């Protein structure tokens, strides 16, 4: 299971290069979260537990008993929550720049207000109107701005035409960003996760502190951290290196979890509702 992040994201955006690499030898499902890429939205503020329950519903509908999970940012938080609440459904874990381990968002008071004022809508409108603004926004989450290619900008601007994606992420921000702290903080429970876990983190990630990731891994019995020379989106900034790291971790030989049902799909959406 490849779980994309929030903001302006969808399955084909984050996993454009990892999906085909893994699908050569494995069954891979990369769903679009509610409100993204055609998936039915929640239509209300929602949290990581809501995403986790939606994911369980999706796995049930696809007859997937157990899966390895690779999740970036919001998707990483959902993967960790699922491993805690439904450990029998999760094999190996790869949280990337993961949400769910820190207590505060960057510039937390401002983030709290921005999610409740029209600032988000204004920001998305500017990004849709200005290619230059889109480039600058991407450069802020890359370590090497030279890797923000015209192709990546085009892909992101294509997602920006889908107003539902922006609206859905605002719902996540309103559900998760409380006035004093984030609502989902999984750090106190992480010691319960016994699955082999590889945290991948960009050294230049400005959204999730590396120290929080290292503390999370130290609390878990079978976790390690791999730091990449990248920002918050290493799978797109350094795709070849990222793919090598993930493939090496997911294919350890005899410890690999059993096969999933014979089904491959890059995006799952349309007939899966928002869940409970």
C-alpha positions in Angstrom: 0.0 0.0 0.0 1.4 3.4 -1.1 -0.2 6.2 0.9 0.2 9.7 -0.4 0.3 12.9 1.6 -1.8 16.0 2.1 -1.8 19.4 0.5 -1.6 19.2 -3.3 -1.1 15.5 -3.7 -2.6 12.3 -5.1 -1.4 8.8 -5.7 0.1 9.4 -9.1 2.0 12.4 -7.9 3.9 11.0 -5.0 4.3 7.5 -6.3 4.9 8.1 -10.0 8.3 6.3 -9.9 8.0 4.0 -6.9 4.8 2.3 -8.1 6.2 0.8 -11.3 9.4 -0.2 -9.6 7.6 -2.2 -6.9 4.9 -3.5 -9.2 7.5 -5.5 -11.2 7.6 -8.0 -8.3 4.8 -7.2 -6.0 1.1 -6.4 -5.9 0.8 -2.7 -5.3 -2.3 -0.5 -4.5 -2.0 3.3 -4.3 -5.3 4.7 -3.2 -6.3 8.3 -3.4 -7.4 9.6 0.0 -11.0 11.0 0.3 -11.4 14.1 -1.7 -8.3 13.5 -3.8 -8.1 12.2 -7.4 -11.8 11.4 -7.6 -12.2 9.6 -4.3 -15.4 10.6 -2.4 -14.7 13.3 0.2 -15.4 13.1 3.9 -17.3 16.4 3.6 -16.3 17.4 7.1 -13.2 17.9 9.2 -11.3 14.7 9.7 -8.3 13.2 11.4 -5.7 10.5 11.1 -8.0 7.9 12.8 -10.6 8.7 10.1 -8.1 8.0 7.4 -7.0 4.8 9.2 -10.6 3.5 9.3 -11.1 4.4 5.7 -8.0 2.5 4.8 -9.2 -0.6 6.7 -12.5 -0.4 4.8 -10.6 -0.2 1.5 -8.4 -3.2 2.4 -11.5 -5.2 3.3 -13.2 -4.3 0.0 -10.1 -5.3 -1.9 -9.7 -8.5 0.1 -6.3 -7.5 1.3 -5.6 -9.2 4.6 -2.2 -7.8 5.3 0.1 -5.3 3.5 3.4 -3.5 3.8 2.8 0.2 3.9 4.8 3.1 2.6 3.3 6.5 3.5 4.5 10.1 3.1 3.6 12.8 5.6 -0.2 12.4 6.3 0.0 8.9 4.7 2.8 8.0 7.1 0.7 9.0 10.0 -2.2 6.9 8.8 0.2 3.9 8.4 1.5 4.3 11.9 -2.0 4.6 13.3 -3.0 1.4 11.4 0.0 -0.5 12.8 -1.1 0.5 16.3 -4.8 -0.2 16.0 -4.7 -3.2 13.5 -1.2 -4.7 13.8 -2.4 -7.9 12.2 -3.1 -6.0 8.9 0.3 -4.4 8.6 3.6 -5.9 7.5 6.7 -3.7 7.0 6.4 0.0 7.6 8.1 2.9 5.7 7.0 6.3 7.1 8.5 9.1 5.0 8.6 12.7 6.5 5.8 11.3 8.6 3.0 13.0 10.3 1.8 11.8 13.7 5.0 12.0 15.8 5.2 15.7 16.6 3.1 17.7 18.9 3.0 21.0 16.9 2.7 22.0 13.3 5.3 24.5 12.0 4.3 28.0 13.2 1.5 26.3 15.0 -0.7 29.3 16.0 -0.6 30.6 12.4 -1.3 27.2 11.0 -4.3 26.9 13.4 -5.7 30.2 12.2 -4.9 29.7 8.6 -7.0 26.5 8.6 -10.0 28.4 9.8 -9.7 31.6 7.8 -9.9 32.0 4.0 -6.1 32.1 3.8 -5.9 28.5 2.5 -8.3 29.3 -0.3 -6.4 32.4 -1.2 -3.1 30.5 -1.3 -4.5 27.8 -3.6 -6.0 30.4 -5.9 -2.6 32.1 -6.2 -0.9 28.8 -7.0 -3.5 28.0 -9.6 -3.0 31.4 -11.2 0.8 31.6 -11.1 3.2 29.0 -12.4 6.0 31.0 -10.7 4.2 30.7 -7.4 3.8 26.9 -7.9 7.6 26.6 -8.6 8.4 28.6 -5.4 6.1 26.5 -3.3 7.8 23.3 -4.5 11.2 24.8 -4.0 10.3 25.2 -0.3 10.0 21.5 0.2 13.0 20.5 -1.9 16.6 20.6 -0.6 17.9 21.2 -4.2 15.8 23.8 -5.9 17.4 22.8 -9.2 15.5 19.6 -9.1 12.1 21.4 -9.3 11.7 20.5 -13.0 9.1 21.9 -15.4 7.5 18.4 -15.5 7.0 18.4 -11.7 5.5 21.9 -11.8 3.2 20.7 -14.6 2.1 17.7 -12.6 1.3 19.8 -9.5 -0.5 22.4 -11.5 -2.7 19.6 -13.0 -3.7 18.6 -9.4 -4.4 22.3 -8.6 -7.2 22.3 -11.2 -9.0 19.9 -8.9 -10.5 22.2 -6.2 -11.7 19.2 -4.2 -8.1 18.3 -3.2 -7.5 21.7 -1.6 -10.9 21.6 0.1 -10.2 18.1 1.5 -6.8 19.0 2.9 -8.4 22.1 4.6 -10.7 19.6 6.3 -7.8 17.6 7.5 -6.1 20.7 8.9 -9.3 21.8 10.7 -9.6 18.3 12.2 -6.0 17.9 13.2 -4.6 21.3 14.2 -5.9 22.2 17.6 -5.4 25.6 19.3 -2.4 24.3 21.3 -1.2 21.1 19.7 -1.9 18.6 17.0 -4.8 16.2 17.8 -3.0 13.0 16.7 0.3 12.5 18.5 1.3 8.8 18.3 4.7 9.2 19.9 3.7 7.9 23.3 2.4 4.6 21.8 5.1 3.8 19.2 6.8 1.3 21.5 3.9 -1.0 20.8 4.7 -1.2 17.1 6.6 -4.5 16.5 6.8 -4.4 12.7 10.1 -3.8 11.0 10.0 0.0 10.3 12.2 2.2 8.2 11.8 6.0 8.7 13.0 7.8 5.7 13.6 11.5 6.2 15.0 14.4 4.3 17.8 16.2 6.1 16.4 19.5 4.8 12.7 18.7 5.7 11.4 21.8 7.3 7.9 20.4 8.1 8.9 17.5 10.4 11.9 17.8 12.7 14.5 15.1 12.3 14.9 14.9 16.0 11.3 13.8 16.4 11.8 11.1 13.8 15.0 9.9 15.6 13.1 9.8 18.9 10.3 7.9 17.3 12.6 5.2 15.9 14.5 4.9 19.2 11.2 4.2 21.0 10.3 1.3 18.7 11.9 -2.2 19.0 12.5 -2.8 15.3 12.9 0.7 13.8 15.7 2.5 12.0 16.1 5.9 10.3 17.5 6.6 6.9 18.4 10.2 6.3 18.4 11.4 2.6 19.9 14.6 1.2 16.4 15.9 0.4 13.5 17.9 1.6 10.0 16.8 2.5 9.3 14.9 -0.8 12.3 12.6 -1.3 10.5 10.2 -3.6 10.2 13.0 -6.2 13.4 14.9 -5.4 15.7 11.8 -5.5 13.5 9.0 -7.0 16.2 6.5 -8.0 17.9 6.6 -4.5 14.6 6.5 -2.8 13.4 3.5 -4.8 16.6 1.6 -4.0 16.2 2.2 -0.3 12.5 1.2 -0.2 13.0 -1.9 -2.4 15.9 -3.1 -0.3 13.9 -2.8 2.9 10.7 -4.4 1.6 12.5 -7.4 0.0 14.6 -8.8 2.9 14.2 -12.5 1.8 12.6 -14.9 4.1 11.1 -12.2 6.4 8.9 -10.8 3.6 5.2 -11.0 4.5 3.0 -13.4 2.4 1.7 -12.4 -1.0 -1.3 -10.2 -1.5 -4.3 -10.9 -3.8 -3.4 -10.8 -7.5 -4.4 -7.3 -8.3 -2.5 -4.2 -9.4 -3.9 -0.7 -9.6 -2.2 2.6 -9.5 -5.2 4.5 -8.1 -8.2 3.2 -6.3 -11.2 5.4 -6.1 -14.8 5.9 -7.2 -16.6 3.1 -5.4 -15.1 3.4 -2.0 -17.0 5.8 0.3 -15.5 8.0 3.0 -15.8 5.2 5.7 -17.1 5.6 9.2 
